[in-house]
Amino acid sequence: YGKIIISEYLLPDEAKTIRPLEEEGHGIAGGRKYIIAGIFFKFALDVFRPKSTKYMYGDDEPNDVGAMKAARNDMIGLLSYYNSGVPGLNYPLMSTIDYRGFRLIALSIIPIKGNQTLKYGSPDGADTLKYQPDVAKRMKQVGKTLNLKGHRVKGHPQKIYGPGDIEAHI
C-alpha cells in the first residue's frame, strides 16, 4: 500500500487508488494521511499552514527533507519510549517506508476514541491537557529513564514528560 500511495503522489486525488483523508480532524502535521487495510499512513511532506503564511518545516518554500526528518524522529521517539521498559505502557506498531525518495509512516490503528480514552497529554497542541495521576506516574518514569525533564505547557499547572502534544490513552 505504501508503494501505491507514493507512486500515485502526483495524480489528482480523484484518480488515486487510495485516496487521502480530509485534513479536518486529522491535522496537517505529518502531511497527507491515508487509511487502508487497518493501517494509518502519514506521507512525510511539508505542508502549508492555513492559519499562517509559512510552511510547517520550511519558511516560504516547502522543506520535504525537514518533514522526512520529523517522520524519522517520530520513529526514534516511539522506540525510545518502548525501550524505556516502563511497565503498563503499550505502543502502536510503527514503520517507516522509504521509496522513490519519499517517506511514509505506517501505524497500526489503535482502539482509541478521542477524548473518551485520552488520559494524559493533549489532542490539540496543549490548548487542553488531560492528566490522570497513574498514567502521569508512568510517564514520569519514562522521562527519568530518557533524561526528559518535566515541563509545563501553555500555563497548565501539571508537568508533562515528553512533547506538548503527546497522548496516552487507556
DSSP file (Angstrom, degrees, kcal/mol; ACC not computed):
  #  RESIDUE AA STRUCTURE BP1 BP2  ACC     N-H-->O    O-->H-N    N-H-->O    O-->H-N    TCO  KAPPA ALPHA  PHI   PSI    X-CA   Y-CA   Z-CA
    1    1 A Y     >        0   0    0      0, 0.0     4,-2.6     0, 0.0     5,-0.2   0.000 360.0 360.0 360.0 -38.2    0.0    0.0    0.0
    2    2 A G  H  >  +     0   0    0      1,-0.2     4,-2.4     2,-0.2     5,-0.2   0.909 360.0  51.1 -61.3 -42.3    2.8    2.4    0.8
    3    3 A K  H  > S+     0   0    0      1,-0.2     4,-2.8     2,-0.2    -1,-0.2   0.886 110.6  49.8 -62.2 -38.6    4.3    1.9   -2.7
    4    4 A I  H  > S+     0   0    0      2,-0.2     4,-2.1     1,-0.2    -2,-0.2   0.941 109.9  50.0 -65.4 -46.9    0.9    2.7   -4.3
    5    5 A I  H  < S+     0   0    0     -4,-2.6    -2,-0.2     1,-0.2    -1,-0.2   0.924 116.4  42.0 -58.1 -45.7    0.5    5.8   -2.2
    6    6 A I  H >< S+     0   0    0     -4,-2.4     3,-1.6     1,-0.2     4,-0.3   0.924 112.6  52.8 -68.7 -44.3    4.0    7.1   -3.2
    7    7 A S  H 3< S+     0   0    0     -4,-2.8     3,-0.3     1,-0.3    -1,-0.2   0.820 113.1  44.7 -61.9 -30.8    3.7    6.0   -6.8
    8    8 A E  T >< S+     0   0    0     -4,-2.1     3,-1.4     1,-0.2    -1,-0.3   0.243  78.9 114.8 -97.1  12.7    0.4    7.9   -7.2
    9    9 A Y  T <  S+     0   0    0     -3,-1.6    -1,-0.2     1,-0.3    -2,-0.1   0.863  77.8  44.6 -50.8 -44.8    1.6   11.0   -5.4
   10   10 A L  T 3  S+     0   0    0     -3,-0.3    -1,-0.3    -4,-0.3    -2,-0.1   0.548  92.2 100.3 -84.4  -6.5    1.4   13.3   -8.4
   11   11 A L  S <  S-     0   0    0     -3,-1.4     5,-0.1     1,-0.1     2,-0.0  -0.437  86.4 -98.4 -73.1 151.1   -2.0   12.1   -9.6
   12   12 A P    >   -     0   0    0      0, 0.0     3,-2.0     0, 0.0     4,-0.5  -0.409  39.0-109.7 -63.2 150.7   -5.1   14.2   -8.8
   13   13 A D  G >  S+     0   0    0      1,-0.3     3,-1.4     2,-0.2    -2,-0.1   0.847 117.1  57.7 -53.4 -39.4   -6.9   12.8   -5.7
   14   14 A E  G 3  S+     0   0    0      1,-0.3    -1,-0.3     5,-0.1     5,-0.1   0.687 106.2  50.3 -68.7 -16.2   -9.9   11.5   -7.7
   15   15 A A  G <  S+     0   0    0     -3,-2.0    -1,-0.3    -7,-0.1    -2,-0.2   0.451  88.5 107.4 -98.0  -1.9   -7.5    9.4   -9.9
   16   16 A K    <   -     0   0    0     -3,-1.4     3,-0.2    -4,-0.5   -11,-0.1  -0.508  64.7-144.0 -81.5 144.8   -5.8    7.7   -6.9
   17   17 A T  S    S+     0   0    0      1,-0.3     2,-0.6    -2,-0.2    -1,-0.1   0.896  99.9  35.1 -68.0 -42.6   -6.3    4.1   -6.0
   18   18 A I  S    S-     0   0    0    -14,-0.1    -1,-0.3   -17,-0.1    18,-0.1  -0.959  88.8-150.6-115.3 112.1   -6.0    5.1   -2.3
   19   19 A R        -     0   0    0     -2,-0.6    16,-0.4    -3,-0.2    -5,-0.1  -0.593  16.5-113.7 -88.3 143.9   -7.4    8.5   -1.6
   20   20 A P        -     0   0    0      0, 0.0    14,-0.2     0, 0.0     2,-0.1  -0.321  32.6-107.2 -70.7 156.8   -6.1   10.7    1.2
   21   21 A L        -     0   0    0     12,-3.4    12,-0.4     1,-0.1     2,-0.1  -0.423  40.4 -94.4 -75.2 156.3   -8.3   11.6    4.2
   22   22 A E        -     0   0    0      1,-0.1    -1,-0.1    -2,-0.1     4,-0.1  -0.482  33.1-126.2 -66.6 145.4   -9.7   15.1    4.5
   23   23 A E  S >> S+     0   0    0     -2,-0.1     3,-2.4     2,-0.1     4,-1.0   0.834  81.9  99.7 -66.9 -32.5   -7.4   17.3    6.7
   24   24 A E  T 34 S+     0   0    0      1,-0.3    -2,-0.1     2,-0.2     0, 0.0  -0.335  96.0  10.4 -60.2 128.1  -10.2   18.3    9.1
   25   25 A G  T 34 S+     0   0    0     -2,-0.1    -1,-0.3     1,-0.0    -2,-0.1   0.303 123.3  67.5  87.3  -9.7   -9.9   16.1   12.2
   26   26 A H  T <4 S-     0   0    0     -3,-2.4    -2,-0.2    -4,-0.1    -3,-0.1   0.405  94.1-134.5-120.9  -1.7   -6.5   14.7   11.2
   27   27 A G     <  -     0   0    0     -4,-1.0    -1,-0.1     1,-0.1     0, 0.0   0.136  15.7-102.0  69.7 170.2   -4.3   17.8   11.5
   28   28 A I  S >  S+     0   0    0      4,-0.0     3,-1.7     2,-0.0    -1,-0.1   0.669  85.3 102.7-104.5 -21.6   -1.7   19.0    9.0
   29   29 A A  T 3  S+     0   0    0      1,-0.3    17,-0.1    17,-0.0    15,-0.0  -0.382  83.0  30.7 -63.7 139.6    1.5   17.8   10.7
   30   30 A G  T 3  S-     0   0    0     15,-0.1    -1,-0.3    12,-0.1    75,-0.2   0.412 112.3-109.3  92.1  -1.8    2.8   14.7    9.1
   31   31 A G  S <  S-     0   0    0     -3,-1.7    13,-0.1    13,-0.2    15,-0.1  -0.326  73.1  -1.3  79.1-161.5    1.5   15.6    5.7
   32   32 A R  S    S-     0   0    0     11,-0.2    11,-3.0    10,-0.1     2,-0.3  -0.317  70.4-145.2 -66.4 147.4   -1.4   13.8    3.9
   33   33 A K  E     -A   42   0A   0    -12,-0.4   -12,-3.4     9,-0.2     2,-0.3  -0.893  16.7-177.8-121.0 148.0   -3.0   10.9    5.7
   34   34 A Y  E     -A   41   0A   0      7,-2.3     7,-3.1    -2,-0.3     2,-0.4  -0.973  12.0-157.7-139.8 149.3   -4.4    7.6    4.4
   35   35 A I  E     +A   40   0A   0    -16,-0.4     2,-0.3    -2,-0.3     5,-0.2  -0.991  25.4 150.5-130.4 127.0   -6.2    4.6    5.9
   36   36 A I  E >   -A   39   0A   0      3,-2.0     3,-1.8    -2,-0.4    -2,-0.1  -0.964  66.2  -2.8-152.6 138.6   -6.3    1.3    4.2
   37   37 A A  T 3  S-     0   0    0     -2,-0.3     3,-0.1     1,-0.3    -1,-0.0   0.819 128.5 -54.1  52.8  38.1   -6.5   -2.3    5.5
   38   38 A G  T 3  S+     0   0    0      1,-0.2    71,-1.4    70,-0.1     2,-0.4   0.671 113.0 118.1  74.7  16.1   -6.3   -1.2    9.1
   39   39 A I  E <   -AB  36 108A   0     -3,-1.8    -3,-2.0    69,-0.2     2,-0.6  -0.963  54.4-148.3-120.3 133.1   -3.1    0.8    8.6
   40   40 A F  E     -AB  35 107A   0     67,-3.1    67,-2.7    -2,-0.4     2,-0.4  -0.889  18.4-164.2 -99.7 120.3   -2.8    4.5    9.0
   41   41 A F  E     -AB  34 106A   0     -7,-3.1    -7,-2.3    -2,-0.6     2,-0.5  -0.874   9.6-165.9-108.7 137.7   -0.3    6.1    6.7
   42   42 A K  E     -AB  33 105A   0     63,-2.4    63,-2.4    -2,-0.4     2,-0.6  -0.991  16.0-142.7-120.3 124.2    1.3    9.6    7.0
   43   43 A F  E     - B   0 104A   0    -11,-3.0     2,-2.0    -2,-0.5   -11,-0.2  -0.764  16.7-133.4 -87.2 118.4    3.1   11.0    4.0
   44   44 A A        +     0   0    0     59,-2.7     2,-0.4    -2,-0.6    59,-0.3  -0.504  56.4 131.7 -78.9  81.5    6.1   12.9    5.2
   45   45 A L        -     0   0    0     -2,-2.0     2,-0.2    22,-0.2   -15,-0.1  -0.973  61.9-107.0-128.8 145.6    5.7   16.1    3.0
   46   46 A D        -     0   0    0     -2,-0.4     2,-0.3   -16,-0.1    18,-0.1  -0.482  40.0-159.9 -69.6 141.8    5.9   19.7    4.1
   47   47 A V        -     0   0    0     -2,-0.2     9,-2.2    16,-0.1     2,-0.4  -0.920  20.6-110.6-127.2 151.1    2.5   21.4    4.2
   48   48 A F  B     -D   55   0B   0     -2,-0.3     7,-0.2     7,-0.2     3,-0.1  -0.641  31.6-129.4 -78.1 130.6    1.3   24.9    4.1
   49   49 A R    >   -     0   0    0      5,-2.2     3,-1.9    -2,-0.4     5,-0.3  -0.737  12.2-152.5 -84.3 115.6   -0.2   26.0    7.4
   50   50 A P  T 3  S+     0   0    0      0, 0.0    -1,-0.2     0, 0.0     5,-0.0   0.810  93.5  50.5 -61.0 -32.1   -3.5   27.6    6.6
   51   51 A K  T 3  S+     0   0    0     -3,-0.1     2,-0.2     3,-0.0    -2,-0.0   0.323 116.2  45.5 -87.9   9.7   -3.6   29.9    9.6
   52   52 A S  S <  S-     0   0    0     -3,-1.9    -4,-0.0     2,-0.2     0, 0.0  -0.752  79.4-124.0-135.9 179.5   -0.1   31.1    8.8
   53   53 A T  S    S+     0   0    0     -2,-0.2     2,-0.3     2,-0.1    -5,-0.0   0.091  86.2  78.2-113.4  20.7    1.8   32.3    5.8
   54   54 A K  S    S-     0   0    0     -5,-0.3    -5,-2.2     4,-0.0    -2,-0.2  -0.807  79.0-110.4-126.6 163.8    4.6   29.7    6.2
   55   55 A Y  B     -D   48   0B   0      4,-1.9    -7,-0.2    -2,-0.3    -2,-0.1  -0.528  34.6-113.2 -86.0 162.8    5.2   26.1    5.6
   56   56 A M  S    S+     0   0    0     -9,-2.2    -8,-0.1    -2,-0.2    -1,-0.1   0.921 109.6  10.7 -64.5 -46.6    5.5   23.7    8.6
   57   57 A Y  S    S+     0   0    0    -10,-0.2    -1,-0.2     2,-0.0     2,-0.1   0.624 130.4  48.1-111.2 -19.8    9.2   22.8    8.1
   58   58 A G  S    S-     0   0    0      1,-0.2     5,-0.1   -11,-0.2   -11,-0.1  -0.187  75.2-134.8 -99.3-161.0   10.3   25.4    5.6
   59   59 A D  S    S-     0   0    0      2,-0.7    -4,-1.9    -5,-0.1    -1,-0.2   0.515  87.5  -9.9-119.9 -84.3    9.6   29.1    5.7
   60   60 A D  S    S+     0   0    0     -6,-0.2    -2,-0.0     2,-0.1    -6,-0.0   0.631 135.9  48.2 -92.2 -16.2    8.4   30.5    2.4
   61   61 A E  S    S-     0   0    0     -6,-0.1    -2,-0.7    -4,-0.0    -6,-0.2  -0.918  96.3 -98.9-122.4 148.3    9.2   27.3    0.5
   62   62 A P        -     0   0    0      0, 0.0     2,-0.4     0, 0.0     3,-0.1  -0.356  26.7-158.1 -65.8 147.8    8.3   23.7    1.3
   63   63 A N     >  +     0   0    0      1,-0.1     4,-1.5   -16,-0.1     3,-0.3  -0.763  17.7 171.0-127.6  83.2   11.0   21.6    3.0
   64   64 A D  H  > S+     0   0    0     -2,-0.4     4,-2.4     1,-0.2     5,-0.2   0.799  78.7  60.6 -66.2 -28.4   10.2   18.0    2.4
   65   65 A V  H  > S+     0   0    0      2,-0.2     4,-2.3     1,-0.2    -1,-0.2   0.906 103.8  50.8 -64.4 -40.1   13.6   16.9    3.9
   66   66 A G  H  > S+     0   0    0     -3,-0.3     4,-2.1     1,-0.2    -2,-0.2   0.897 110.0  49.7 -62.1 -40.2   12.6   18.5    7.1
   67   67 A A  H  X S+     0   0    0     -4,-1.5     4,-2.1     2,-0.2    -2,-0.2   0.887 110.0  50.7 -65.8 -38.9    9.3   16.6    7.1
   68   68 A M  H  X S+     0   0    0     -4,-2.4     4,-2.1     2,-0.2    -2,-0.2   0.889 109.9  50.0 -66.8 -38.4   11.1   13.3    6.4
   69   69 A K  H  X S+     0   0    0     -4,-2.3     4,-2.4     2,-0.2    -2,-0.2   0.902 109.3  51.8 -65.2 -40.3   13.5   14.0    9.3
   70   70 A A  H  X S+     0   0    0     -4,-2.1     4,-1.8     2,-0.2    -2,-0.2   0.898 108.7  51.0 -62.7 -40.1   10.5   14.7   11.6
   71   71 A A  H  X S+     0   0    0     -4,-2.1     4,-1.6     2,-0.2    -1,-0.2   0.915 110.7  48.4 -63.5 -42.9    8.9   11.4   10.5
   72   72 A R  H  X S+     0   0    0     -4,-2.1     4,-2.4     1,-0.2    -2,-0.2   0.896 108.9  53.6 -63.7 -39.5   12.1    9.6   11.3
   73   73 A N  H  X S+     0   0    0     -4,-2.4     4,-2.7     1,-0.2    -1,-0.2   0.832 102.7  58.0 -66.4 -31.1   12.3   11.3   14.7
   74   74 A D  H  X S+     0   0    0     -4,-1.8     4,-2.4     2,-0.2    -1,-0.2   0.930 109.0  45.8 -58.9 -44.3    8.7   10.1   15.4
   75   75 A M  H  X S+     0   0    0     -4,-1.6     4,-2.5     2,-0.2    -2,-0.2   0.921 112.8  48.6 -65.7 -44.7   10.0    6.5   14.9
   76   76 A I  H  X S+     0   0    0     -4,-2.4     4,-2.2     1,-0.2    -1,-0.2   0.906 111.7  50.8 -62.3 -42.0   13.1    7.2   17.1
   77   77 A G  H  X S+     0   0    0     -4,-2.7     4,-2.3     2,-0.2    -2,-0.2   0.919 110.0  48.9 -62.3 -44.9   10.9    8.7   19.8
   78   78 A L  H  X S+     0   0    0     -4,-2.4     4,-2.7     1,-0.2    -2,-0.2   0.925 111.7  49.3 -61.5 -44.5    8.5    5.7   19.8
   79   79 A L  H  X S+     0   0    0     -4,-2.5     4,-2.8     1,-0.2    -1,-0.2   0.874 109.1  53.4 -62.7 -36.9   11.4    3.3   20.0
   80   80 A S  H  X S+     0   0    0     -4,-2.2     4,-0.7     2,-0.2    -1,-0.2   0.928 110.8  45.5 -64.0 -45.4   12.9    5.3   22.9
   81   81 A Y  H >< S+     0   0    0     -4,-2.3     3,-0.9     2,-0.2     5,-0.4   0.938 114.6  48.8 -62.4 -45.8    9.6    5.1   24.9
   82   82 A Y  H >< S+     0   0    0     -4,-2.7     3,-1.3     1,-0.2    -2,-0.2   0.925 111.4  49.2 -58.9 -46.4    9.3    1.4   24.1
   83   83 A N  H 3< S+     0   0    0     -4,-2.8    -1,-0.2     1,-0.3    -2,-0.2   0.554  88.1  84.5 -73.9  -7.5   12.9    0.7   25.1
   84   84 A S  T << S-     0   0    0     -3,-0.9    -1,-0.3    -4,-0.7    -2,-0.2   0.773  88.7-143.0 -66.0 -23.7   12.4    2.6   28.4
   85   85 A G    <   +     0   0    0     -3,-1.3    -2,-0.1    -4,-0.4    -3,-0.1   0.630  39.8 158.4  74.7  13.7   11.0   -0.7   29.8
   86   86 A V    >   -     0   0    0     -5,-0.4     3,-0.9     1,-0.1    -1,-0.2  -0.597  39.8-126.8 -73.7 122.5    8.3    1.1   32.0
   87   87 A P  T 3  S+     0   0    0      0, 0.0     3,-0.1     0, 0.0    -1,-0.1  -0.310  85.3  36.6 -70.0 152.4    5.6   -1.5   32.7
   88   88 A G  T 3  S+     0   0    0      1,-0.3     2,-0.4    50,-0.0    50,-0.1   0.466  89.2 107.6  89.3   2.0    2.0   -0.7   31.9
   89   89 A L    <   -     0   0    0     -3,-0.9     2,-0.3    -7,-0.1    -1,-0.3  -0.937  45.9-171.0-113.5 137.0    2.6    1.3   28.7
   90   90 A N        -     0   0    0     -2,-0.4    -8,-0.0    -3,-0.1     0, 0.0  -0.892   4.6-157.2-124.4 156.1    1.7   -0.1   25.3
   91   91 A Y        -     0   0    0     -2,-0.3     2,-0.1    -9,-0.0     3,-0.1  -0.926  20.6-106.8-134.5 153.2    2.6    1.4   21.9
   92   92 A P        -     0   0    0      0, 0.0     2,-0.2     0, 0.0    17,-0.1  -0.422  41.8-101.3 -74.3 155.5    1.3    1.1   18.3
   93   93 A L        -     0   0    0     -2,-0.1    15,-2.1    16,-0.0     2,-0.3  -0.565  50.6-178.4 -69.3 141.6    3.1   -0.8   15.7
   94   94 A M  E     +C  107   0A   0     -2,-0.2     2,-0.3    13,-0.2    13,-0.2  -0.999  14.5 172.1-148.2 144.2    5.0    1.6   13.5
   95   95 A S  E     -C  106   0A   0     11,-2.1    11,-3.1    -2,-0.3     2,-0.4  -0.993  24.4-134.3-147.8 149.4    7.3    1.5   10.5
   96   96 A T  E     -C  105   0A   0     -2,-0.3     2,-0.5     9,-0.2     9,-0.2  -0.870  17.4-157.5-102.2 144.1    8.8    4.0    8.1
   97   97 A I  E     -C  104   0A   0      7,-2.8     7,-2.4    -2,-0.4     2,-0.5  -0.978   5.9-170.0-122.9 117.1    8.7    3.3    4.4
   98   98 A D  E     +C  103   0A   0     -2,-0.5     2,-0.3     5,-0.2     5,-0.2  -0.940  20.1 154.5-108.3 124.5   11.2    4.9    2.1
   99   99 A Y  E >   -C  102   0A   0      3,-2.0     3,-1.9    -2,-0.5    -2,-0.1  -0.962  63.8  -8.8-154.9 129.6   10.5    4.5   -1.6
  100  100 A R  T 3  S-     0   0    0     -2,-0.3     3,-0.1     1,-0.3    -2,-0.0   0.801 128.1 -53.0  53.1  34.2   11.5    6.6   -4.7
  101  101 A G  T 3  S+     0   0    0      1,-0.3    -1,-0.3     0, 0.0     2,-0.3   0.566 117.9 104.7  82.2   8.7   12.9    9.3   -2.5
  102  102 A F  E <   - C   0  99A   0     -3,-1.9    -3,-2.0   -57,-0.0     2,-0.4  -0.774  56.5-143.6-117.0 164.7    9.8    9.7   -0.4
  103  103 A R  E     - C   0  98A   0    -59,-0.3   -59,-2.7    -2,-0.3     2,-0.3  -0.994  13.3-177.4-133.9 136.3    8.9    8.6    3.2
  104  104 A L  E     -BC  43  97A   0     -7,-2.4    -7,-2.8    -2,-0.4     2,-0.5  -0.925  18.4-142.3-121.2 151.4    5.7    7.3    4.8
  105  105 A I  E     -BC  42  96A   0    -63,-2.4   -63,-2.4    -2,-0.3     2,-0.5  -0.963  16.1-160.4-106.9 134.0    5.0    6.4    8.3
  106  106 A A  E     -BC  41  95A   0    -11,-3.1   -11,-2.1    -2,-0.5     2,-0.4  -0.973  12.6-179.4-115.5 127.6    2.7    3.4    8.7
  107  107 A L  E     -BC  40  94A   0    -67,-2.7   -67,-3.1    -2,-0.5   -13,-0.2  -0.962  30.1-116.7-127.1 141.7    0.9    2.9   12.0
  108  108 A S  E     -B   39   0A   0    -15,-2.1     2,-0.6    -2,-0.4   -69,-0.2  -0.513  38.7-112.8 -68.2 144.4   -1.4    0.2   13.3
  109  109 A I        -     0   0    0    -71,-1.4    -1,-0.1    -2,-0.2   -16,-0.0  -0.713  35.6-155.5 -82.0 124.6   -4.8    1.7   14.1
  110  110 A I        -     0   0    0     -2,-0.6     2,-2.3     1,-0.0    -3,-0.0  -0.722  25.5-104.7-103.7 153.0   -5.4    1.5   17.8
  111  111 A P        +     0   0    0      0, 0.0     2,-0.3     0, 0.0    -1,-0.0  -0.415  66.0 140.3 -79.5  71.7   -8.8    1.4   19.5
  112  112 A I        -     0   0    0     -2,-2.3     3,-0.1    57,-0.0     2,-0.1  -0.814  40.5-157.7-111.1 155.6   -8.9    5.0   20.9
  113  113 A K    >   -     0   0    0      1,-0.4     3,-2.0    -2,-0.3     4,-0.4  -0.502  40.0-110.3-130.5  62.8  -11.9    7.3   21.0
  114  114 A G  G >> S-     0   0    0      1,-0.3     4,-1.2     2,-0.2     3,-0.8  -0.166  94.1  -2.5  51.7-129.9  -10.5   10.8   21.1
  115  115 A N  G 34 S+     0   0    0      1,-0.2    -1,-0.3     2,-0.2    -3,-0.0   0.684 125.2  71.5 -69.7 -18.1  -11.1   12.5   24.5
  116  116 A Q  G <4 S+     0   0    0     -3,-2.0    -1,-0.2     1,-0.2    -2,-0.2   0.895 113.0  25.3 -64.4 -39.2  -13.1    9.5   25.8
  117  117 A T  T <4 S+     0   0    0     -3,-0.8    53,-2.4    -4,-0.4     2,-0.3   0.549  94.7 111.4-103.3  -9.2   -9.9    7.3   26.1
  118  118 A L  E  <  +E  169   0C   0     -4,-1.2    51,-0.2    51,-0.2    13,-0.1  -0.520  29.6 161.1 -69.7 124.6   -7.3   10.1   26.4
  119  119 A K  E     +     0   0C   0     49,-3.0    13,-2.3     1,-0.3     2,-0.3   0.510  62.5  25.3-120.3 -12.6   -5.9   10.1   30.0
  120  120 A Y  E    S+EF 168 131C   0     48,-1.4    48,-2.6    11,-0.2    -1,-0.3  -0.956 102.5  11.2-156.4 132.3   -2.6   12.0   29.6
  121  121 A G  E    S-EF 167 130C   0      9,-2.3     9,-3.0    -2,-0.3    46,-0.2  -0.627  81.9 -60.4 103.7-159.2   -1.4   14.7   27.3
  122  122 A S        -     0   0    0     44,-2.2     3,-0.4    -2,-0.2     7,-0.1  -0.992  16.5-166.4-139.4 133.5   -3.1   16.9   24.7
  123  123 A P  S    S+     0   0    0      0, 0.0    -1,-0.1     0, 0.0    42,-0.1   0.505  92.9  47.6 -89.3  -4.2   -5.1   16.3   21.5
  124  124 A D  S >  S-     0   0    0      4,-0.4     3,-0.8     0, 0.0    41,-0.1  -0.145 125.9 -79.7-134.5  40.3   -4.8   19.9   20.4
  125  125 A G  T 3  S-     0   0    0     -3,-0.4    40,-0.2     1,-0.2    39,-0.1   0.824  91.9 -55.7  68.1  31.0   -1.3   21.1   20.8
  126  126 A A  T 3  S+     0   0    0      2,-0.3    -1,-0.2    38,-0.2    30,-0.1   0.599 103.0 123.4  77.7  15.3   -1.6   21.7   24.5
  127  127 A D  S <  S+     0   0    0     -3,-0.8     2,-0.3     1,-0.2    -2,-0.1   0.902  88.2  22.0 -67.1 -38.9   -4.6   24.0   24.4
  128  128 A T  S    S-     0   0    0     28,-0.0     2,-0.4     2,-0.0    -4,-0.4  -0.913  79.7-158.0-121.7 155.6   -6.2   21.4   26.7
  129  129 A L        -     0   0    0     -2,-0.3     2,-0.4    -7,-0.1    -7,-0.2  -0.989   6.3-157.9-140.0 128.0   -4.4   18.9   28.9
  130  130 A K  E     -F  121   0C   0     -9,-3.0    -9,-2.3    -2,-0.4     2,-0.2  -0.828  14.1-179.7-100.4 144.0   -5.6   15.6   30.4
  131  131 A Y  E     +F  120   0C   0     -2,-0.4   -11,-0.2   -11,-0.2     3,-0.0  -0.690   8.9 179.9-150.8  88.3   -3.7   14.4   33.4
  132  132 A Q    >>  -     0   0    0    -13,-2.3     4,-2.8    -2,-0.2     3,-0.5  -0.820  28.9-135.8 -90.6 125.2   -4.6   11.1   35.1
  133  133 A P  H 3> S+     0   0    0      0, 0.0     4,-2.2     0, 0.0     5,-0.1   0.828  99.3  50.2 -55.0 -41.0   -2.2   10.5   38.1
  134  134 A D  H 3> S+     0   0    0      2,-0.2     4,-1.3     1,-0.2     5,-0.1   0.882 115.6  43.1 -69.5 -34.4   -1.4    6.8   37.5
  135  135 A V  H <> S+     0   0    0     -3,-0.5     4,-2.6     2,-0.2     5,-0.2   0.895 111.9  54.8 -71.9 -40.3   -0.6    7.4   33.8
  136  136 A A  H  X S+     0   0    0     -4,-2.8     4,-2.2     1,-0.2    -2,-0.2   0.876 104.4  55.1 -59.6 -37.8    1.4   10.6   34.8
  137  137 A K  H  X S+     0   0    0     -4,-2.2     4,-1.7    -5,-0.2    -1,-0.2   0.915 109.8  45.8 -62.2 -43.3    3.5    8.5   37.2
  138  138 A R  H  X S+     0   0    0     -4,-1.3     4,-2.3     2,-0.2    -2,-0.2   0.911 111.8  50.9 -66.5 -41.7    4.4    6.1   34.4
  139  139 A M  H  X S+     0   0    0     -4,-2.6     4,-2.6     1,-0.2    -1,-0.2   0.856 107.5  53.7 -65.9 -32.9    5.2    8.9   32.0
  140  140 A K  H  X S+     0   0    0     -4,-2.2     4,-2.4     2,-0.2    -1,-0.2   0.892 106.7  52.5 -65.9 -38.4    7.4   10.5   34.7
  141  141 A Q  H  X S+     0   0    0     -4,-1.7     4,-2.4     2,-0.2    -2,-0.2   0.923 110.2  47.9 -61.4 -44.0    9.3    7.1   34.9
  142  142 A V  H  X S+     0   0    0     -4,-2.3     4,-2.6     1,-0.2    -2,-0.2   0.939 110.5  52.4 -60.8 -45.9    9.8    7.2   31.2
  143  143 A G  H  <>S+     0   0    0     -4,-2.6     5,-3.5     1,-0.2     4,-0.5   0.899 109.3  48.9 -57.0 -42.7   11.0   10.8   31.4
  144  144 A K  H ><5S+     0   0    0     -4,-2.4     3,-0.9     3,-0.2    -1,-0.2   0.921 111.8  48.9 -63.7 -43.8   13.5    9.8   34.1
  145  145 A T  H 3<5S+     0   0    0     -4,-2.4    -2,-0.2     1,-0.2    -1,-0.2   0.883 118.2  39.9 -62.1 -39.3   14.8    6.9   32.0
  146  146 A L  T 3<5S-     0   0    0     -4,-2.6    -1,-0.2    -5,-0.2    -2,-0.2   0.356 112.8-115.7 -93.6   5.9   15.2    9.1   28.9
  147  147 A N  T < 5 +     0   0    0     -3,-0.9     2,-0.6    -4,-0.5    -3,-0.2   0.896  61.1 154.8  59.0  41.9   16.5   12.2   30.8
  148  148 A L      < -     0   0    0     -5,-3.5     2,-0.3    -6,-0.2    -1,-0.2  -0.899  37.2-139.9-101.6 121.5   13.5   14.2   29.9
  149  149 A K        -     0   0    0     -2,-0.6    13,-0.4    -3,-0.1    11,-0.1  -0.591  22.6-112.1 -79.4 138.7   12.7   17.0   32.3
  150  150 A G        -     0   0    0     -2,-0.3     2,-0.3    11,-0.1    11,-0.2  -0.403  42.8-179.1 -65.5 146.0    9.1   17.6   33.2
  151  151 A H  B     -G  160   0D   0      9,-2.2     9,-2.9    11,-0.1     2,-0.3  -0.983  26.7-117.8-147.0 156.6    7.7   20.9   31.9
  152  152 A R        -     0   0    0     -2,-0.3     2,-0.5     7,-0.2     7,-0.1  -0.727  26.0-150.7 -93.8 145.6    4.6   22.9   31.9
  153  153 A V    >   -     0   0    0      5,-0.5     3,-2.2    -2,-0.3     5,-0.1  -0.969  66.0 -17.4-122.0 133.3    2.8   23.7   28.6
  154  154 A K  T 3  S-     0   0    0     -2,-0.5    -1,-0.1     1,-0.3   -28,-0.0   0.809 123.4 -54.4  47.2  41.8    0.7   26.8   27.9
  155  155 A G  T 3  S+     0   0    0      1,-0.2    -1,-0.3    -3,-0.1    -3,-0.0   0.503  92.2 147.1  79.0   4.2    0.2   27.7   31.5
  156  156 A H    <   -     0   0    0     -3,-2.2    -1,-0.2   -30,-0.1    -3,-0.2  -0.521  48.8-135.5 -71.5 142.0   -1.2   24.3   32.7
  157  157 A P  S    S+     0   0    0      0, 0.0     2,-0.2     0, 0.0    -1,-0.1   0.785  78.7  83.1 -72.4 -26.0   -0.2   23.6   36.3
  158  158 A Q  S    S-     0   0    0     -5,-0.1    -5,-0.5   -29,-0.1     2,-0.4  -0.486  76.6-128.9 -80.6 147.6    0.8   19.9   35.8
  159  159 A K        -     0   0    0     -2,-0.2     2,-0.3    -7,-0.1    -7,-0.2  -0.760  22.2-159.1 -89.8 139.8    4.2   19.0   34.4
  160  160 A I  B     -G  151   0D   0     -9,-2.9    -9,-2.2    -2,-0.4     2,-0.6  -0.866  12.1-138.6-116.4 156.8    4.3   16.6   31.4
  161  161 A Y  S    S+     0   0    0     -2,-0.3   -11,-0.1   -11,-0.2   -18,-0.1  -0.919  73.5  19.7-117.7 103.5    7.2   14.4   30.3
  162  162 A G  S    S-     0   0    0     -2,-0.6    -2,-0.1   -13,-0.4   -11,-0.1  -0.840 107.3 -21.0 131.2-170.6    7.5   14.5   26.5
  163  163 A P    >   -     0   0    0      0, 0.0     3,-1.7     0, 0.0    -2,-0.1  -0.235  64.1-109.0 -69.3 160.6    6.3   16.8   23.8
  164  164 A G  T 3  S+     0   0    0      1,-0.3   -38,-0.2   -39,-0.1   -11,-0.1   0.689 117.8  48.4 -63.0 -19.6    3.4   19.2   24.3
  165  165 A D  T 3  S+     0   0    0    -40,-0.2    -1,-0.3   -44,-0.1   -40,-0.1   0.129  79.3 135.3-110.1  21.6    1.2   17.1   22.0
  166  166 A I    <   -     0   0    0     -3,-1.7   -44,-2.2   -45,-0.0     2,-0.4  -0.357  36.9-159.1 -66.8 149.5    1.9   13.7   23.5
  167  167 A E  E     -E  121   0C   0    -46,-0.2     2,-0.4   -44,-0.1   -46,-0.2  -0.998  14.1-174.5-134.2 133.4   -1.1   11.5   24.0
  168  168 A A  E     -E  120   0C   0    -48,-2.6   -49,-3.0    -2,-0.4   -48,-1.4  -0.996  14.8-169.6-124.2 126.0   -1.6    8.4   26.3
  169  169 A H  E      E  118   0C   0     -2,-0.4   -51,-0.2   -51,-0.2   -52,-0.1  -0.836 360.0 360.0-116.0 150.3   -4.9    6.6   26.0
  170  170 A I              0   0    0    -53,-2.4   -52,-0.1    -2,-0.3    -1,-0.1   0.325 360.0 360.0-103.3 360.0   -6.5    3.8   28.2
